[in-house]
Amino acid sequence: MFNFGNGEIAVIHDHAPCSYEWRSDVTHSVYHGYISRAVALLQRSLDGGETWPEEENVVVFDQTAPLSARQEFLSGEGKKRKEMDMSKKESIFYFGTTPAGRGEPDVARQPMPVAPPMVCFALRSSDKGRTWEEAPYVMRPPDLHDYIAFHNSPVARMPDGSFLAPAIIRGPGFPSRIALYGSENDGMTWGYVSLVARDATGFGRIAYPNLLLLPNGRLLFFGLNVWGKGYFIGMAESDDGGYSWSELRPIVAWGQSPWMARRKRGVYEGPHTYRSPWPLLLKDGRILVLFARRNGPYGIGGMVSEDEGGTWSQEFIIRDDGSCYDLGYEVATQLDDGRIFTAYYFTVEDGNKFGGSRFIGGSFFRVK
């Protein structure tokens, strides 16, 4: 999500047709996996999120293009990347991932088709996402790793004009962990900076990375610890520009949930309550963290810190009317009038199979 001021907001999300006939129709691979039939669609609101006119829509990247077309795009053949001033408010980054690498055939599986490796890339726009550069920068994982992906959390612009962004990395024998990548040339190239977070036990993983730069220069990292040490939203800190990080610690607490009183009997999806934490620095200096709840009741919630992440409020509920666990990935911004607008992936019961229609929804609220 990008807020350009004066009510102009842009949101990029995966967009695909769905027949709701088979379980595979609603799996995430439809949107950003090996069998994707989606496009990365930018939608724009000119009135603070109230309306989203279709004539403002822009396709940022087409996952449905033939493999050869995506490989040609990633190669940048015949196209030269141009310098851009990414410090301008009109300038934005998009990180994509597509199955378009040139993998070696698996003889044992022939004649079955071989899925090409996933490739991560970065694109820039200098006009609020209306047009995008023709040649991307292909992101590369650090040594001993073979996978990298960015979740499009806000890119942190440092005091010297450089940029930092967190990425998920994996390798043979390595569970998902979080690396910090940086650019000193307005995104022309990106390079590995440091290891931010990993599960301390070695058999869990870290997901949904987000970075927040405070006015005092401290960097905060927010992510989800999955299995291993625990299943919780965690935070880590860096006071040296991201080179060293504290251990990931929970910002949530068991036994203080406002959701319990609103749960529906007979609805239980397991203890995996939290998903996709998203931090936002409010105008008054408080930090808001939104999250998805994937254990009934299903919905979107949040918590607030008034001391730069030292302590956190109890959770509060934004909405709890989801029909199943398939929801989340919320993004948010604070509007000129102080309200928070959050957009998210959501599911409600409307007659379609597998819990109902999937869509991008939005909510407005204030933090007292």
C-alpha positions in Angstrom: 0.0 0.0 0.0 1.2 3.5 -0.9 -0.2 6.8 0.4 0.6 9.8 -1.8 -1.4 12.3 0.3 -4.5 14.3 -0.5 -6.6 11.1 -0.5 -4.6 9.3 -3.1 -3.9 5.6 -2.2 -2.6 2.7 -4.3 -2.8 -1.0 -3.3 -1.1 -3.8 -5.3 -2.5 -7.3 -4.9 -2.8 -10.6 -6.9 -5.9 -10.8 -8.9 -7.3 -13.9 -10.6 -10.6 -15.4 -11.8 -12.1 -18.2 -9.7 -14.8 -20.7 -10.5 -15.1 -22.1 -6.9 -15.7 -25.6 -8.3 -12.6 -27.4 -7.0 -10.4 -27.0 -3.9 -7.5 -26.2 -6.2 -9.4 -23.1 -7.4 -8.8 -21.4 -4.1 -5.3 -22.5 -3.3 -2.6 -19.9 -3.1 -0.7 -21.4 -6.0 -3.5 -19.9 -8.2 -2.3 -16.5 -7.2 1.5 -16.7 -6.8 2.7 -20.2 -7.3 3.7 -22.5 -10.1 0.3 -22.6 -11.7 -0.6 -18.9 -11.2 -3.4 -17.4 -13.3 -3.1 -14.0 -11.7 -1.8 -10.6 -12.4 -0.3 -8.2 -9.9 -2.9 -5.4 -10.1 -2.5 -1.9 -8.8 -5.8 -0.3 -7.8 -6.0 3.4 -7.0 -8.3 5.5 -4.8 -8.5 9.2 -5.1 -10.8 9.7 -2.1 -9.0 8.1 0.8 -10.1 4.5 0.1 -13.8 5.2 -0.3 -14.0 4.3 -4.0 -11.6 2.5 -6.4 -12.4 3.5 -10.1 -11.5 0.8 -12.6 -10.0 3.3 -15.0 -7.2 3.8 -12.5 -6.2 0.1 -12.5 -2.7 -0.9 -13.7 -1.3 -4.4 -14.3 2.2 -4.3 -12.8 3.2 -7.8 -13.7 1.3 -10.5 -15.6 1.9 -14.0 -14.1 -0.2 -15.6 -16.9 2.3 -14.6 -19.6 4.0 -17.6 -21.3 7.2 -18.8 -19.7 9.3 -17.6 -22.6 7.8 -14.1 -22.2 8.5 -14.0 -18.5 12.1 -15.3 -19.0 12.7 -12.6 -21.6 11.3 -9.9 -19.2 13.6 -11.1 -16.4 16.6 -11.2 -18.7 16.2 -7.5 -19.5 17.5 -8.3 -23.0 17.5 -5.2 -25.2 16.4 -2.9 -22.4 18.5 -0.6 -20.3 17.5 0.2 -16.7 17.4 3.9 -16.0 18.4 6.0 -13.0 15.4 7.1 -10.8 15.2 9.3 -7.8 13.4 7.0 -5.4 13.4 9.6 -2.6 10.4 11.3 -4.2 7.0 10.6 -2.8 5.8 9.6 -6.2 8.4 6.8 -6.4 7.6 3.3 -5.3 9.0 -0.3 -5.3 7.3 -3.6 -6.2 8.9 -7.0 -5.5 7.6 -9.9 -7.4 8.2 -13.6 -7.6 7.4 -15.8 -10.6 8.2 -19.4 -11.7 10.5 -18.5 -14.6 14.0 -19.8 -13.8 15.9 -22.1 -16.1 15.8 -25.4 -14.2 17.5 -28.6 -15.1 15.1 -31.4 -16.2 14.4 -34.1 -13.7 14.9 -37.3 -15.6 13.2 -39.4 -13.0 9.9 -37.4 -13.4 9.9 -37.3 -17.2 7.7 -37.0 -19.2 5.9 -35.0 -16.5 6.6 -31.2 -16.9 9.2 -29.7 -14.7 8.3 -26.6 -12.7 10.9 -23.9 -13.3 12.6 -22.4 -10.2 11.0 -19.3 -8.6 12.7 -16.0 -9.5 12.4 -12.9 -7.4 12.7 -9.4 -9.0 12.3 -5.7 -8.2 10.5 -3.1 -10.2 10.4 0.7 -9.8 7.9 3.4 -10.7 8.5 7.2 -10.5 4.9 8.2 -11.2 2.9 6.6 -8.4 2.6 3.3 -10.2 1.1 4.5 -13.4 4.0 3.3 -15.4 6.9 0.9 -14.5 10.4 0.3 -15.7 10.7 -2.2 -18.6 13.7 -4.1 -17.1 13.7 -5.5 -13.5 16.5 -6.2 -11.2 16.7 -9.9 -10.3 17.2 -10.5 -6.6 19.7 -13.2 -5.7 19.8 -15.1 -2.4 23.0 -15.2 -0.3 25.5 -18.0 -0.6 24.3 -21.5 0.4 20.7 -20.4 -0.2 18.6 -21.0 -3.3 15.4 -19.1 -2.6 14.5 -15.5 -1.9 11.2 -13.6 -1.7 10.1 -10.2 -0.6 6.6 -9.6 0.9 6.4 -6.0 -0.2 6.5 -4.5 3.2 7.4 -0.8 3.3 11.0 -0.1 2.2 12.9 1.8 4.8 14.7 5.0 3.5 17.7 5.6 5.7 19.1 9.1 6.6 21.8 8.9 4.0 19.3 8.1 1.2 20.0 4.4 1.0 17.2 1.8 1.3 16.6 -1.4 3.3 14.1 -4.2 2.8 13.6 -7.6 4.5 13.5 -10.8 2.6 12.7 -14.5 3.2 15.5 -16.8 2.3 15.8 -20.6 2.3 18.4 -23.2 1.3 19.0 -26.9 1.5 18.8 -27.8 5.1 17.9 -24.2 6.1 14.3 -23.4 7.2 12.9 -20.0 6.2 14.8 -17.1 7.9 14.9 -13.4 7.3 17.7 -11.5 5.6 18.1 -7.7 5.2 18.9 -6.4 1.8 20.1 -2.9 0.9 20.5 -0.5 -2.0 22.7 2.5 -2.2 21.8 3.4 -5.8 18.0 4.0 -5.8 17.3 0.4 -6.4 19.5 -0.1 -9.4 21.0 -3.0 -7.5 20.4 -4.7 -4.2 22.8 -6.7 -1.9 22.7 -8.8 1.2 23.4 -6.8 4.5 22.7 -9.1 7.4 20.7 -11.9 9.0 17.8 -10.5 10.8 15.9 -13.3 12.4 15.7 -17.1 12.6 13.9 -19.5 14.9 16.2 -20.2 17.9 15.4 -23.9 18.0 16.4 -24.6 14.5 13.3 -26.5 13.5 10.9 -23.5 13.2 10.8 -20.7 10.6 10.2 -17.0 10.4 7.6 -15.6 8.0 5.9 -12.3 7.0 8.8 -9.9 7.4 8.2 -6.2 8.0 10.6 -3.4 8.8 9.8 -0.1 10.6 12.3 2.9 10.9 11.7 5.1 13.9 12.5 8.8 14.0 15.4 8.1 16.4 17.1 5.9 13.8 16.2 2.6 15.5 15.0 -0.2 13.2 12.3 -2.6 14.3 11.6 -5.9 12.6 8.2 -7.6 12.9 7.5 -11.2 11.8 5.7 -14.4 12.6 7.6 -17.2 14.4 6.2 -20.5 13.1 6.7 -23.7 15.1 10.0 -24.1 16.8 10.2 -21.6 19.7 6.6 -20.8 19.4 3.7 -19.5 17.1 3.7 -15.8 17.8 4.1 -12.3 16.4 7.6 -11.2 17.3 9.8 -8.1 17.2 13.5 -7.5 17.0 15.6 -4.3 17.2 18.7 -2.8 15.6 20.5 0.3 16.6 23.3 0.1 14.0 21.4 0.4 10.8 20.5 -3.2 10.6 23.8 -5.0 11.0 23.0 -6.5 14.3 19.7 -7.5 15.8 18.2 -8.5 19.1 16.6 -11.9 19.5 13.0 -12.1 18.3 10.6 -11.8 21.2 6.8 -12.1 21.4 4.7 -9.0 21.4 1.5 -11.0 22.1 0.4 -12.7 25.3 -1.5 -15.9 25.9 -4.7 -15.8 28.0 -5.6 -12.1 27.3 -7.6 -12.6 24.0 -10.8 -10.6 23.3 -11.6 -13.1 20.6 -12.4 -15.9 23.1 -15.7 -14.4 24.2 -16.8 -14.2 20.5 -15.8 -17.6 19.4 -18.3 -19.9 17.7 -18.8 -23.3 19.2 -17.7 -26.1 16.9 -15.3 -23.9 14.9 -11.7 -24.8 15.5 -8.8 -24.7 13.0 -6.0 -25.4 15.4 -3.9 -23.1 17.6 -2.3 -21.2 14.7 -4.0 -18.0 15.6 -1.7 -15.3 14.1 -0.9 -14.4 10.6 0.8 -11.6 8.5 1.7 -8.9 11.1 1.9 -5.4 9.6 3.4 -2.4 11.5 2.5 1.2 11.0 4.0 4.3 12.7 1.2 6.6 13.6 1.4 10.4 13.4 1.4 10.7 17.2 4.4 8.4 17.5 2.6 5.2 18.6 3.1 2.0 16.7 0.2 0.0 15.4 0.5 -3.7 14.5 -2.3 -5.3 12.6 -2.6 -9.1 12.1 -5.0 -11.7 10.7 -6.6 -14.2 13.0 -6.9 -17.7 11.5 -8.5 -19.5 14.4 -12.3 -18.9 14.8 -13.5 -16.3 15.1 -11.7 -15.4 11.9 -10.8 -11.8 11.2 -8.5 -8.8 11.5 -7.1 -7.5 14.7 -4.5 -5.2 16.1 -2.4 -4.0 19.1 -0.6 -0.7 19.9 2.7 0.3 21.6 3.1 3.7 23.2 6.8 3.3 24.0 8.4 2.4 20.7 7.8 -1.3 21.1 8.8 -1.7 24.7 5.3 -2.8 25.8 2.1 -3.6 23.9 -1.6 -3.2 24.5 -4.0 -6.1 24.5 -5.4 -7.1 21.2 -8.4 -5.4 19.7 -10.8 -6.6 17.0 -11.4 -4.8 13.7 -13.7 -7.4 12.3 -14.4 -11.1 13.1 -16.9 -12.1 10.5 -14.6 -14.2 8.3 -16.2 -17.5 7.1 -12.9 -19.5 7.2 -9.2 -19.2 7.9 -8.3 -18.1 4.4 -7.7 -14.4 5.0 -5.1 -11.8 6.0 -2.2 -10.1 4.4 -3.5 -6.7 5.6 -1.7 -3.5 4.7 -2.6 -0.1 6.3 -2.0 3.6 6.2 -3.1 6.6 8.2 -5.3 9.1 6.4 -5.1 12.9 6.6 -7.9 13.0 9.1 -6.2 10.6 11.5 -8.3 7.5 10.6 -6.6 4.2 9.7 -7.5 2.5 6.4 -6.5 -1.1 6.1 -7.0 -3.4 3.1 -6.8 -7.2 3.3 -7.6 -10.5 1.7 -10.9 -11.8 3.1 -13.5 -14.6 2.8 -17.2 -14.5 3.6 -20.0 -17.0 3.2 -22.1 -16.1 0.1 -23.0 -19.4 -1.5 -19.7 -20.2 -3.2 -17.9 -23.3 -2.2 -15.0 -23.7 0.2 -16.1 -20.9 2.6 -17.3 -18.4 0.1 -15.8 -15.7 -2.2 -12.3 -14.5 -1.8 -11.9 -10.7 -2.2 -9.9 -7.6 -1.2 -11.8 -5.8 1.5 -11.1 -2.7 3.6 -12.0 -1.2 7.0 -11.7 2.3 8.5 -11.1 2.8 12.2 -9.4 5.1 14.7 -7.0 4.2 17.5 -8.0 5.9 20.8 
